[in-house]
Amino acid sequence: MANLTLVYGLRLLPSEEVAEVGDATLKLKNGNEAHVTMHVLEGSKKEIEKQLKNSLDAFFDFYPEI
């Protein structure tokens, strides 16, 4: 299997400060664009860590061939 690249971003903000979250756009070497859906997790540090782990585990479930 070819090497893969996981693209992600994290930023921690006070929950009352976030008004809107949009997609991130990637520019590929072949000239095409790809889009990354941004996800929002809210709660305490412990709750966010648990949600993030569950989200990451679920992400890889989409790609059983990896």
PDB file with one MODEL, atoms N, CA, C and O in Angstrom:
MODEL        1
ATOM      1  N   MET A   1       0.842  -1.180   0.000  1.00  0.00           N
ATOM      2  CA  MET A   1       0.000   0.000   0.000  1.00  0.00           C
ATOM      3  C   MET A   1       0.887   1.243   0.000  1.00  0.00           C
ATOM      4  O   MET A   1       1.946   1.262   0.628  1.00  0.00           O
ATOM      5  N   ALA A   2       0.452   2.258  -0.696  1.00  0.00           N
ATOM      6  CA  ALA A   2       1.192   3.522  -0.767  1.00  0.00           C
ATOM      7  C   ALA A   2       1.158   4.233   0.579  1.00  0.00           C
ATOM      8  O   ALA A   2       0.264   4.004   1.394  1.00  0.00           O
ATOM      9  N   ASN A   3       2.137   5.092   0.799  1.00  0.00           N
ATOM     10  CA  ASN A   3       2.103   5.942   1.984  1.00  0.00           C
ATOM     11  C   ASN A   3       0.906   6.868   1.898  1.00  0.00           C
ATOM     12  O   ASN A   3       0.491   7.258   0.807  1.00  0.00           O
ATOM     13  N   LEU A   4       0.359   7.214   3.033  1.00  0.00           N
ATOM     14  CA  LEU A   4      -0.825   8.059   3.107  1.00  0.00           C
ATOM     15  C   LEU A   4      -0.491   9.357   3.827  1.00  0.00           C
ATOM     16  O   LEU A   4       0.519   9.440   4.525  1.00  0.00           O
ATOM     17  N   THR A   5      -1.323  10.355   3.663  1.00  0.00           N
ATOM     18  CA  THR A   5      -1.202  11.610   4.395  1.00  0.00           C
ATOM     19  C   THR A   5      -2.536  11.877   5.077  1.00  0.00           C
ATOM     20  O   THR A   5      -3.575  11.916   4.418  1.00  0.00           O
ATOM     21  N   LEU A   6      -2.512  12.060   6.379  1.00  0.00           N
ATOM     22  CA  LEU A   6      -3.711  12.439   7.132  1.00  0.00           C
ATOM     23  C   LEU A   6      -3.646  13.946   7.350  1.00  0.00           C
ATOM     24  O   LEU A   6      -2.701  14.451   7.955  1.00  0.00           O
ATOM     25  N   VAL A   7      -4.649  14.656   6.859  1.00  0.00           N
ATOM     26  CA  VAL A   7      -4.702  16.111   7.007  1.00  0.00           C
ATOM     27  C   VAL A   7      -5.719  16.437   8.100  1.00  0.00           C
ATOM     28  O   VAL A   7      -6.869  16.003   8.035  1.00  0.00           O
ATOM     29  N   TYR A   8      -5.299  17.188   9.082  1.00  0.00           N
ATOM     30  CA  TYR A   8      -6.227  17.591  10.133  1.00  0.00           C
ATOM     31  C   TYR A   8      -5.758  18.901  10.749  1.00  0.00           C
ATOM     32  O   TYR A   8      -4.608  19.305  10.577  1.00  0.00           O
ATOM     33  N   GLY A   9      -6.645  19.548  11.456  1.00  0.00           N
ATOM     34  CA  GLY A   9      -6.305  20.774  12.163  1.00  0.00           C
ATOM     35  C   GLY A   9      -7.033  20.815  13.487  1.00  0.00           C
ATOM     36  O   GLY A   9      -8.138  20.290  13.625  1.00  0.00           O
ATOM     37  N   LEU A  10      -6.411  21.433  14.440  1.00  0.00           N
ATOM     38  CA  LEU A  10      -7.016  21.556  15.760  1.00  0.00           C
ATOM     39  C   LEU A  10      -6.887  22.991  16.249  1.00  0.00           C
ATOM     40  O   LEU A  10      -5.863  23.638  16.027  1.00  0.00           O
ATOM     41  N   ARG A  11      -7.893  23.473  16.893  1.00  0.00           N
ATOM     42  CA  ARG A  11      -7.832  24.776  17.536  1.00  0.00           C
ATOM     43  C   ARG A  11      -8.819  24.747  18.685  1.00  0.00           C
ATOM     44  O   ARG A  11      -9.979  24.377  18.499  1.00  0.00           O
ATOM     45  N   LEU A  12      -8.381  25.126  19.850  1.00  0.00           N
ATOM     46  CA  LEU A  12      -9.238  25.121  21.033  1.00  0.00           C
ATOM     47  C   LEU A  12      -9.639  26.551  21.348  1.00  0.00           C
ATOM     48  O   LEU A  12      -8.787  27.414  21.556  1.00  0.00           O
ATOM     49  N   LEU A  13     -10.954  26.798  21.383  1.00  0.00           N
ATOM     50  CA  LEU A  13     -11.510  28.124  21.626  1.00  0.00           C
ATOM     51  C   LEU A  13     -12.616  28.027  22.666  1.00  0.00           C
ATOM     52  O   LEU A  13     -13.189  26.953  22.847  1.00  0.00           O
ATOM     53  N   PRO A  14     -12.928  29.113  23.350  1.00  0.00           N
ATOM     54  CA  PRO A  14     -14.108  29.110  24.224  1.00  0.00           C
ATOM     55  C   PRO A  14     -15.353  28.834  23.370  1.00  0.00           C
ATOM     56  O   PRO A  14     -15.513  29.427  22.303  1.00  0.00           O
ATOM     57  N   SER A  15     -16.217  27.956  23.825  1.00  0.00           N
ATOM     58  CA  SER A  15     -17.355  27.522  23.005  1.00  0.00           C
ATOM     59  C   SER A  15     -18.257  28.679  22.597  1.00  0.00           C
ATOM     60  O   SER A  15     -18.854  28.631  21.521  1.00  0.00           O
ATOM     61  N   GLU A  16     -18.376  29.703  23.409  1.00  0.00           N
ATOM     62  CA  GLU A  16     -19.250  30.829  23.063  1.00  0.00           C
ATOM     63  C   GLU A  16     -18.647  31.736  21.988  1.00  0.00           C
ATOM     64  O   GLU A  16     -19.332  32.627  21.485  1.00  0.00           O
ATOM     65  N   GLU A  17     -17.388  31.526  21.630  1.00  0.00           N
ATOM     66  CA  GLU A  17     -16.721  32.348  20.618  1.00  0.00           C
ATOM     67  C   GLU A  17     -16.947  31.846  19.185  1.00  0.00           C
ATOM     68  O   GLU A  17     -16.768  32.610  18.237  1.00  0.00           O
ATOM     69  N   VAL A  18     -17.332  30.586  19.012  1.00  0.00           N
ATOM     70  CA  VAL A  18     -17.434  29.996  17.672  1.00  0.00           C
ATOM     71  C   VAL A  18     -18.805  30.296  17.076  1.00  0.00           C
ATOM     72  O   VAL A  18     -19.838  29.927  17.634  1.00  0.00           O
ATOM     73  N   ALA A  19     -18.791  30.982  15.918  1.00  0.00           N
ATOM     74  CA  ALA A  19     -20.043  31.328  15.245  1.00  0.00           C
ATOM     75  C   ALA A  19     -20.316  30.415  14.062  1.00  0.00           C
ATOM     76  O   ALA A  19     -21.470  30.083  13.792  1.00  0.00           O
ATOM     77  N   GLU A  20     -19.260  30.001  13.346  1.00  0.00           N
ATOM     78  CA  GLU A  20     -19.441  29.211  12.128  1.00  0.00           C
ATOM     79  C   GLU A  20     -18.153  28.476  11.807  1.00  0.00           C
ATOM     80  O   GLU A  20     -17.058  28.980  12.054  1.00  0.00           O
ATOM     81  N   VAL A  21     -18.296  27.270  11.250  1.00  0.00           N
ATOM     82  CA  VAL A  21     -17.149  26.469  10.818  1.00  0.00           C
ATOM     83  C   VAL A  21     -17.400  26.039   9.378  1.00  0.00           C
ATOM     84  O   VAL A  21     -18.467  25.516   9.059  1.00  0.00           O
ATOM     85  N   GLY A  22     -16.417  26.261   8.508  1.00  0.00           N
ATOM     86  CA  GLY A  22     -16.551  25.866   7.111  1.00  0.00           C
ATOM     87  C   GLY A  22     -15.541  24.794   6.752  1.00  0.00           C
ATOM     88  O   GLY A  22     -14.716  24.403   7.577  1.00  0.00           O
ATOM     89  N   ASP A  23     -15.611  24.323   5.522  1.00  0.00           N
ATOM     90  CA  ASP A  23     -14.668  23.325   5.033  1.00  0.00           C
ATOM     91  C   ASP A  23     -13.307  23.959   4.777  1.00  0.00           C
ATOM     92  O   ASP A  23     -13.209  25.157   4.512  1.00  0.00           O
ATOM     93  N   ALA A  24     -12.273  23.156   4.857  1.00  0.00           N
ATOM     94  CA  ALA A  24     -10.931  23.579   4.469  1.00  0.00           C
ATOM     95  C   ALA A  24     -10.669  23.057   3.060  1.00  0.00           C
ATOM     96  O   ALA A  24     -11.101  21.958   2.713  1.00  0.00           O
ATOM     97  N   THR A  25      -9.969  23.836   2.253  1.00  0.00           N
ATOM     98  CA  THR A  25      -9.670  23.450   0.876  1.00  0.00           C
ATOM     99  C   THR A  25      -8.197  23.090   0.751  1.00  0.00           C
ATOM    100  O   THR A  25      -7.324  23.821   1.219  1.00  0.00           O
ATOM    101  N   LEU A  26      -7.933  21.957   0.114  1.00  0.00           N
ATOM    102  CA  LEU A  26      -6.572  21.510  -0.150  1.00  0.00           C
ATOM    103  C   LEU A  26      -6.297  21.635  -1.640  1.00  0.00           C
ATOM    104  O   LEU A  26      -7.170  21.340  -2.455  1.00  0.00           O
ATOM    105  N   LYS A  27      -5.130  22.056  -1.995  1.00  0.00           N
ATOM    106  CA  LYS A  27      -4.709  22.079  -3.393  1.00  0.00           C
ATOM    107  C   LYS A  27      -3.775  20.893  -3.613  1.00  0.00           C
ATOM    108  O   LYS A  27      -2.761  20.755  -2.928  1.00  0.00           O
ATOM    109  N   LEU A  28      -4.127  20.035  -4.576  1.00  0.00           N
ATOM    110  CA  LEU A  28      -3.355  18.834  -4.861  1.00  0.00           C
ATOM    111  C   LEU A  28      -2.306  19.111  -5.928  1.00  0.00           C
ATOM    112  O   LEU A  28      -2.443  20.051  -6.711  1.00  0.00           O
ATOM    113  N   LYS A  29      -1.274  18.305  -5.959  1.00  0.00           N
ATOM    114  CA  LYS A  29      -0.183  18.488  -6.925  1.00  0.00           C
ATOM    115  C   LYS A  29      -0.653  18.397  -8.366  1.00  0.00           C
ATOM    116  O   LYS A  29      -0.048  18.990  -9.259  1.00  0.00           O
ATOM    117  N   ASN A  30      -1.741  17.650  -8.599  1.00  0.00           N
ATOM    118  CA  ASN A  30      -2.246  17.504  -9.979  1.00  0.00           C
ATOM    119  C   ASN A  30      -3.114  18.686 -10.409  1.00  0.00           C
ATOM    120  O   ASN A  30      -3.682  18.678 -11.501  1.00  0.00           O
ATOM    121  N   GLY A  31      -3.217  19.709  -9.543  1.00  0.00           N
ATOM    122  CA  GLY A  31      -4.005  20.891  -9.862  1.00  0.00           C
ATOM    123  C   GLY A  31      -5.430  20.855  -9.354  1.00  0.00           C
ATOM    124  O   GLY A  31      -6.107  21.883  -9.349  1.00  0.00           O
ATOM    125  N   ASN A  32      -5.899  19.701  -8.929  1.00  0.00           N
ATOM    126  CA  ASN A  32      -7.257  19.581  -8.394  1.00  0.00           C
ATOM    127  C   ASN A  32      -7.317  20.106  -6.967  1.00  0.00           C
ATOM    128  O   ASN A  32      -6.294  20.348  -6.327  1.00  0.00           O
ATOM    129  N   GLU A  33      -8.540  20.273  -6.493  1.00  0.00           N
ATOM    130  CA  GLU A  33      -8.766  20.640  -5.102  1.00  0.00           C
ATOM    131  C   GLU A  33      -9.507  19.509  -4.408  1.00  0.00           C
ATOM    132  O   GLU A  33     -10.265  18.767  -5.033  1.00  0.00           O
ATOM    133  N   ALA A  34      -9.279  19.389  -3.117  1.00  0.00           N
ATOM    134  CA  ALA A  34     -10.014  18.453  -2.273  1.00  0.00           C
ATOM    135  C   ALA A  34     -10.512  19.255  -1.072  1.00  0.00           C
ATOM    136  O   ALA A  34      -9.942  20.291  -0.730  1.00  0.00           O
ATOM    137  N   HIS A  35     -11.549  18.781  -0.452  1.00  0.00           N
ATOM    138  CA  HIS A  35     -12.122  19.497   0.685  1.00  0.00           C
ATOM    139  C   HIS A  35     -12.099  18.609   1.923  1.00  0.00           C
ATOM    140  O   HIS A  35     -12.315  17.400   1.848  1.00  0.00           O
ATOM    141  N   VAL A  36     -11.836  19.232   3.047  1.00  0.00           N
ATOM    142  CA  VAL A  36     -11.805  18.547   4.333  1.00  0.00           C
ATOM    143  C   VAL A  36     -12.947  19.101   5.175  1.00  0.00           C
ATOM    144  O   VAL A  36     -13.025  20.305   5.418  1.00  0.00           O
ATOM    145  N   THR A  37     -13.816  18.227   5.609  1.00  0.00           N
ATOM    146  CA  THR A  37     -14.901  18.640   6.481  1.00  0.00           C
ATOM    147  C   THR A  37     -14.343  18.870   7.877  1.00  0.00           C
ATOM    148  O   THR A  37     -13.681  18.002   8.446  1.00  0.00           O
ATOM    149  N   MET A  38     -14.615  20.031   8.413  1.00  0.00           N
ATOM    150  CA  MET A  38     -14.160  20.355   9.760  1.00  0.00           C
ATOM    151  C   MET A  38     -15.208  19.846  10.750  1.00  0.00           C
ATOM    152  O   MET A  38     -16.405  19.881  10.468  1.00  0.00           O
ATOM    153  N   HIS A  39     -14.759  19.383  11.887  1.00  0.00           N
ATOM    154  CA  HIS A  39     -15.651  18.857  12.913  1.00  0.00           C
ATOM    155  C   HIS A  39     -15.509  19.690  14.178  1.00  0.00           C
ATOM    156  O   HIS A  39     -14.433  20.213  14.468  1.00  0.00           O
ATOM    157  N   VAL A  40     -16.583  19.809  14.917  1.00  0.00           N
ATOM    158  CA  VAL A  40     -16.591  20.574  16.159  1.00  0.00           C
ATOM    159  C   VAL A  40     -16.898  19.620  17.306  1.00  0.00           C
ATOM    160  O   VAL A  40     -17.883  18.883  17.267  1.00  0.00           O
ATOM    161  N   LEU A  41     -16.049  19.641  18.322  1.00  0.00           N
ATOM    162  CA  LEU A  41     -16.257  18.856  19.540  1.00  0.00           C
ATOM    163  C   LEU A  41     -16.324  19.827  20.705  1.00  0.00           C
ATOM    164  O   LEU A  41     -15.476  20.711  20.828  1.00  0.00           O
ATOM    165  N   GLU A  42     -17.313  19.673  21.548  1.00  0.00           N
ATOM    166  CA  GLU A  42     -17.473  20.574  22.691  1.00  0.00           C
ATOM    167  C   GLU A  42     -17.582  19.772  23.969  1.00  0.00           C
ATOM    168  O   GLU A  42     -18.014  18.619  23.955  1.00  0.00           O
ATOM    169  N   GLY A  43     -17.194  20.376  25.059  1.00  0.00           N
ATOM    170  CA  GLY A  43     -17.293  19.748  26.367  1.00  0.00           C
ATOM    171  C   GLY A  43     -16.063  20.037  27.188  1.00  0.00           C
ATOM    172  O   GLY A  43     -15.283  20.936  26.872  1.00  0.00           O
ATOM    173  N   SER A  44     -15.898  19.277  28.232  1.00  0.00           N
ATOM    174  CA  SER A  44     -14.707  19.411  29.077  1.00  0.00           C
ATOM    175  C   SER A  44     -13.513  18.804  28.349  1.00  0.00           C
ATOM    176  O   SER A  44     -13.677  18.140  27.325  1.00  0.00           O
ATOM    177  N   LYS A  45     -12.326  19.027  28.870  1.00  0.00           N
ATOM    178  CA  LYS A  45     -11.116  18.453  28.272  1.00  0.00           C
ATOM    179  C   LYS A  45     -11.263  16.942  28.120  1.00  0.00           C
ATOM    180  O   LYS A  45     -10.947  16.379  27.072  1.00  0.00           O
ATOM    181  N   LYS A  46     -11.739  16.299  29.167  1.00  0.00           N
ATOM    182  CA  LYS A  46     -11.902  14.838  29.143  1.00  0.00           C
ATOM    183  C   LYS A  46     -12.938  14.411  28.101  1.00  0.00           C
ATOM    184  O   LYS A  46     -12.728  13.432  27.385  1.00  0.00           O
ATOM    185  N   GLU A  47     -14.046  15.132  28.014  1.00  0.00           N
ATOM    186  CA  GLU A  47     -15.092  14.805  27.040  1.00  0.00           C
ATOM    187  C   GLU A  47     -14.593  15.003  25.611  1.00  0.00           C
ATOM    188  O   GLU A  47     -14.871  14.185  24.734  1.00  0.00           O
ATOM    189  N   ILE A  48     -13.859  16.086  25.378  1.00  0.00           N
ATOM    190  CA  ILE A  48     -13.327  16.347  24.041  1.00  0.00           C
ATOM    191  C   ILE A  48     -12.322  15.270  23.647  1.00  0.00           C
ATOM    192  O   ILE A  48     -12.344  14.786  22.515  1.00  0.00           O
ATOM    193  N   GLU A  49     -11.446  14.892  24.569  1.00  0.00           N
ATOM    194  CA  GLU A  49     -10.466  13.837  24.275  1.00  0.00           C
ATOM    195  C   GLU A  49     -11.164  12.532  23.914  1.00  0.00           C
ATOM    196  O   GLU A  49     -10.748  11.847  22.980  1.00  0.00           O
ATOM    197  N   LYS A  50     -12.224  12.179  24.647  1.00  0.00           N
ATOM    198  CA  LYS A  50     -12.968  10.947  24.371  1.00  0.00           C
ATOM    199  C   LYS A  50     -13.645  11.024  23.000  1.00  0.00           C
ATOM    200  O   LYS A  50     -13.589  10.070  22.223  1.00  0.00           O
ATOM    201  N   GLN A  51     -14.288  12.164  22.705  1.00  0.00           N
ATOM    202  CA  GLN A  51     -14.961  12.340  21.416  1.00  0.00           C
ATOM    203  C   GLN A  51     -13.956  12.287  20.271  1.00  0.00           C
ATOM    204  O   GLN A  51     -14.231  11.697  19.226  1.00  0.00           O
ATOM    205  N   LEU A  52     -12.787  12.908  20.467  1.00  0.00           N
ATOM    206  CA  LEU A  52     -11.763  12.921  19.427  1.00  0.00           C
ATOM    207  C   LEU A  52     -11.259  11.513  19.144  1.00  0.00           C
ATOM    208  O   LEU A  52     -11.096  11.139  17.982  1.00  0.00           O
ATOM    209  N   LYS A  53     -11.012  10.735  20.178  1.00  0.00           N
ATOM    210  CA  LYS A  53     -10.564   9.352  19.989  1.00  0.00           C
ATOM    211  C   LYS A  53     -11.632   8.544  19.258  1.00  0.00           C
ATOM    212  O   LYS A  53     -11.321   7.803  18.326  1.00  0.00           O
ATOM    213  N   ASN A  54     -12.887   8.684  19.677  1.00  0.00           N
ATOM    214  CA  ASN A  54     -13.979   7.954  19.009  1.00  0.00           C
ATOM    215  C   ASN A  54     -14.110   8.371  17.546  1.00  0.00           C
ATOM    216  O   ASN A  54     -14.343   7.531  16.677  1.00  0.00           O
ATOM    217  N   SER A  55     -13.958   9.668  17.277  1.00  0.00           N
ATOM    218  CA  SER A  55     -14.054  10.173  15.912  1.00  0.00           C
ATOM    219  C   SER A  55     -12.920   9.620  15.050  1.00  0.00           C
ATOM    220  O   SER A  55     -13.143   9.227  13.905  1.00  0.00           O
ATOM    221  N   LEU A  56     -11.723   9.590  15.591  1.00  0.00           N
ATOM    222  CA  LEU A  56     -10.580   9.064  14.850  1.00  0.00           C
ATOM    223  C   LEU A  56     -10.748   7.569  14.578  1.00  0.00           C
ATOM    224  O   LEU A  56     -10.468   7.106  13.473  1.00  0.00           O
ATOM    225  N   ASP A  57     -11.199   6.823  15.570  1.00  0.00           N
ATOM    226  CA  ASP A  57     -11.446   5.392  15.374  1.00  0.00           C
ATOM    227  C   ASP A  57     -12.497   5.170  14.292  1.00  0.00           C
ATOM    228  O   ASP A  57     -12.338   4.296  13.439  1.00  0.00           O
ATOM    229  N   ALA A  58     -13.568   5.955  14.324  1.00  0.00           N
ATOM    230  CA  ALA A  58     -14.644   5.819  13.332  1.00  0.00           C
ATOM    231  C   ALA A  58     -14.144   6.196  11.938  1.00  0.00           C
ATOM    232  O   ALA A  58     -14.547   5.583  10.950  1.00  0.00           O
ATOM    233  N   PHE A  59     -13.271   7.198  11.851  1.00  0.00           N
ATOM    234  CA  PHE A  59     -12.726   7.611  10.560  1.00  0.00           C
ATOM    235  C   PHE A  59     -12.033   6.438   9.880  1.00  0.00           C
ATOM    236  O   PHE A  59     -12.247   6.195   8.692  1.00  0.00           O
ATOM    237  N   PHE A  60     -11.214   5.715  10.617  1.00  0.00           N
ATOM    238  CA  PHE A  60     -10.487   4.591  10.022  1.00  0.00           C
ATOM    239  C   PHE A  60     -11.398   3.413   9.721  1.00  0.00           C
ATOM    240  O   PHE A  60     -11.043   2.559   8.909  1.00  0.00           O
ATOM    241  N   ASP A  61     -12.561   3.345  10.353  1.00  0.00           N
ATOM    242  CA  ASP A  61     -13.541   2.303  10.008  1.00  0.00           C
ATOM    243  C   ASP A  61     -14.062   2.490   8.583  1.00  0.00           C
ATOM    244  O   ASP A  61     -14.500   1.523   7.958  1.00  0.00           O
ATOM    245  N   PHE A  62     -14.022   3.730   8.055  1.00  0.00           N
ATOM    246  CA  PHE A  62     -14.434   3.996   6.672  1.00  0.00           C
ATOM    247  C   PHE A  62     -13.464   3.386   5.662  1.00  0.00           C
ATOM    248  O   PHE A  62     -13.818   3.176   4.502  1.00  0.00           O
ATOM    249  N   TYR A  63     -12.250   3.104   6.106  1.00  0.00           N
ATOM    250  CA  TYR A  63     -11.200   2.609   5.219  1.00  0.00           C
ATOM    251  C   TYR A  63     -10.657   1.268   5.730  1.00  0.00           C
ATOM    252  O   TYR A  63      -9.512   1.202   6.178  1.00  0.00           O
ATOM    253  N   PRO A  64     -11.452   0.213   5.671  1.00  0.00           N
ATOM    254  CA  PRO A  64     -11.012  -1.080   6.218  1.00  0.00           C
ATOM    255  C   PRO A  64      -9.816  -1.667   5.479  1.00  0.00           C
ATOM    256  O   PRO A  64      -9.142  -2.551   6.008  1.00  0.00           O
ATOM    257  N   GLU A  65      -9.538  -1.191   4.260  1.00  0.00           N
ATOM    258  CA  GLU A  65      -8.420  -1.725   3.500  1.00  0.00           C
ATOM    259  C   GLU A  65      -7.080  -1.221   4.017  1.00  0.00           C
ATOM    260  O   GLU A  65      -6.036  -1.736   3.615  1.00  0.00           O
ATOM    261  N   ILE A  66      -7.086  -0.232   4.894  1.00  0.00           N
ATOM    262  CA  ILE A  66      -5.819   0.307   5.427  1.00  0.00           C
ATOM    263  C   ILE A  66      -5.293  -0.618   6.504  1.00  0.00           C
ATOM    264  O   ILE A  66      -4.240  -0.354   7.084  1.00  0.00           O
TER     265      ILE A  66
ENDMDL
END
